[in-house]
Amino acid sequence: MKGTVPTKASQSKTPTLDCCHRCGGFMVVEFSADIGMVEGHCVTCGERVDQVILSHRERRKARQVAKQALAGSDHSRLN
């Protein structure tokens, strides 16, 4: 949009809880007394996502990108 300025939230590289990873539904941010942390809860399918789950998803994604990069090179192994 004309005249908009990117905010820190839109520039951050951390995953956000805008929409559900499973169904694409609306995520509500709420405090979980069970674990003492803020988590996302999908109002459509009921999936719950916290920061630990998001960090594991990011690690998995990084491993997949690394595997794809190594598969494209002549050296299939690091050793």
Order of alpha helices (4+ residues) and beta strands (2+ residues): alpha-beta-beta-beta-alpha
